[in-house]
Amino acid sequence: MATSKLVSTTTTAPVRAGDANGVAPEFGRLRDVERIFGIKRGTAYTLLRDGKIKGCLLRVRGQKSGVRLIDLASVGAFIRAQMESEEQGREA
């Protein structure tokens, strides 16, 4: 019985997981908002309700639970806007 050797015919290296260190995530969960910005869950829901930050709920149709994702850039923009309004208030 003859044995055959498996010969690789690819010309590129195999795909490997990339290094994501130092890359800021675009979206995060509520616990990420608290960890990164110090904004508690209840405050984050209030900001979402008032349209001051952006987020969405991802869930499978018909399911009760899902995952709430927050646009982290919108949280940063909200905080910067608050800082600017405080500075303008001091100047007036």
Contact map, one row per residue, 1 for C-alpha under 8 A:
11100000000000000000000000000000000000000000000000000000000000000000000000000000000000000000
11110000000000000000000000000000000000000000000000000000000000000000000000000000000000000000
11111000000000000000000000000000000000000000000000000000000000000000000000000000000000000000
01111100000000000000000000000000000000000000000000000000000000000000000000000000000000000000
00111110000000000000000000000000000000000000000000000000000000000000000000000000000000000000
00011111000000000000000000000000000000000000000000000000000000000000000000000000000000000000
00001111100000000000000000000000000000000000000000000000000000000000000000000000000000000000
00000111110000000000000000000000000000000000000000000000000000000000000000000000000000000000
00000011111000000000000000000000000000000000000000000000000000000000000000000000000000000000
00000001111110000000000000000000000000000000000000000000000000000000000000000000000000000000
00000000111110000000000000000000000000000000000000000000000000000000000000000000000000000000
00000000011111000000000000000000000000000000000000000000000000000000000000000000000000000000
00000000011111100000000000000000000000000000000000000000000000000000000000000000000000000000
00000000000111110000000000000000000000000000000000000000000000000000000000000000000000000000
00000000000011111000000000000000000000000000000000000000000000000000000000000000000000000000
00000000000001111100000000000000000000000000000000000000000000000000000000000000000000000000
00000000000000111110000000000000000000000000000000000000000000000000000000000000000000000000
00000000000000011111000000000000000000000000000000000000000000000000000000000000000000000000
00000000000000001111100000000000000000000000000000000000000000000000000000000000000000000000
00000000000000000111111000000000000000000000000000000000000000000000000000000000000000000000
00000000000000000011111000000000000000000000000000000000000000000000000000000000000000000000
00000000000000000001111100000000000000000000000000000000000000000000000000000000000000000000
00000000000000000001111110000000000000000000000000000000000000000000000000000000000000000000
00000000000000000000011111000000000000000000000000000000000000000000000000000000000000000000
00000000000000000000001111110000000000000000000000000000000000000000000100000000000000000000
00000000000000000000000111110000000000000000000000000000000000000000001110000000000000000000
00000000000000000000000011111000000000000000000000000000000000000000111100000000000000000000
00000000000000000000000011111111100000000000000000000000000000000000111100000000000000000000
00000000000000000000000000111111100000000000000000000000000000000011110000000000000000000000
00000000000000000000000000011111110000011001000000000000000000000001110000000000000000000000
00000000000000000000000000011111111000001000000000000000000000000000000000000000000000000000
00000000000000000000000000011111111100000000000000000000000000000000000000000000000000000000
00000000000000000000000000011111111111110001000000000000000000000000010100100000000000000000
00000000000000000000000000000111111111111000000000000000000000000000000000000000000000000000
00000000000000000000000000000011111111100000000000000000000000000000000000000000000000000000
00000000000000000000000000000001111111000000000000000000000000000000000000000000000000000000
00000000000000000000000000000000111111100000000000000000000000000000000000000000000000000000
00000000000000000000000000000000111111110000000000000000000000000000000000000000000000000000
00000000000000000000000000000000111011111011000000000000000000000000000000000000000000000000
00000000000000000000000000000100110001111111000000000000000000000000000000000000000000000000
00000000000000000000000000000110010000111111100000000000000000000000000000000000000000000000
00000000000000000000000000000000000000011111110000000000000000000000000000000000000000000000
00000000000000000000000000000000000000111111111000000000000000000000000000000000000000000000
00000000000000000000000000000100100000111111111100001000000000000000000000000000000000000000
00000000000000000000000000000000000000001111111110000000000000000000000000000000000000000000
00000000000000000000000000000000000000000111111111000000000000000000000000000000000000000000
00000000000000000000000000000000000000000011111111111000000000000000000000000000000000000000
00000000000000000000000000000000000000000001111111111110000000000000000000000000000000000000
00000000000000000000000000000000000000000000111111110000000000000000000000000000000000000000
00000000000000000000000000000000000000000000011111111000000000000000000000000000000000000000
00000000000000000000000000000000000000000000001111111100000000000000000000000000000000000000
00000000000000000000000000000000000000000000001111111100000000000000000001000100000000000000
00000000000000000000000000000000000000000001001101111110000000000000011001100100000000000000
00000000000000000000000000000000000000000000000100111111000000000000011001100000000000000000
00000000000000000000000000000000000000000000000100001111100000000001111000000000000000000000
00000000000000000000000000000000000000000000000000000111110000000001110000000000000000000000
00000000000000000000000000000000000000000000000000000011111000000111100000000000000000000000
00000000000000000000000000000000000000000000000000000001111100000111100000000000000000000000
00000000000000000000000000000000000000000000000000000000111110111110000000000000000000000000
00000000000000000000000000000000000000000000000000000000011111100100000000000000000000000000
00000000000000000000000000000000000000000000000000000000001111100000000000000000000000000000
00000000000000000000000000000000000000000000000000000000000111110000000000000000000000000000
00000000000000000000000000000000000000000000000000000000001111111100000000000000000000000000
00000000000000000000000000000000000000000000000000000000001001111100000000000000000000000000
00000000000000000000000000000000000000000000000000000000001000111110000000000000000000000000
00000000000000000000000000000000000000000000000000000000111100111111000000000000000000000000
00000000000000000000000000001000000000000000000000000000111000001111100000000000000000000000
00000000000000000000000000001100000000000000000000000011110000000111110000000000000000000000
00000000000000000000000000111100000000000000000000000011110000000011111000000000000000000000
00000000000000000000000000111100100000000000000000001111000000000001111100000000000000000000
00000000000000000000000001110000000000000000000000001110000000000000111111100000000000000000
00000000000000000000000011110000100000000000000000000000000000000000011111110000000000000000
00000000000000000000000001000000000000000000000000000000000000000000001111111000000000000000
00000000000000000000000000000000000000000000000000011100000000000000001111111100000000000000
00000000000000000000000000000000100000000000000000001100000000000000001111111110000000000000
00000000000000000000000000000000000000000000000000000000000000000000000111111111000000000000
00000000000000000000000000000000000000000000000000000000000000000000000011111111100000000000
00000000000000000000000000000000000000000000000000011000000000000000000001111111110000000000
00000000000000000000000000000000000000000000000000000000000000000000000000111111111000000000
00000000000000000000000000000000000000000000000000000000000000000000000000011111111100000000
00000000000000000000000000000000000000000000000000000000000000000000000000001111111110000000
00000000000000000000000000000000000000000000000000000000000000000000000000000111111111000000
00000000000000000000000000000000000000000000000000000000000000000000000000000011111111100000
00000000000000000000000000000000000000000000000000000000000000000000000000000001111111110000
00000000000000000000000000000000000000000000000000000000000000000000000000000000111111111000
00000000000000000000000000000000000000000000000000000000000000000000000000000000011111111100
00000000000000000000000000000000000000000000000000000000000000000000000000000000001111111110
00000000000000000000000000000000000000000000000000000000000000000000000000000000000111111111
00000000000000000000000000000000000000000000000000000000000000000000000000000000000011111111
00000000000000000000000000000000000000000000000000000000000000000000000000000000000001111111
00000000000000000000000000000000000000000000000000000000000000000000000000000000000000111111
00000000000000000000000000000000000000000000000000000000000000000000000000000000000000011111
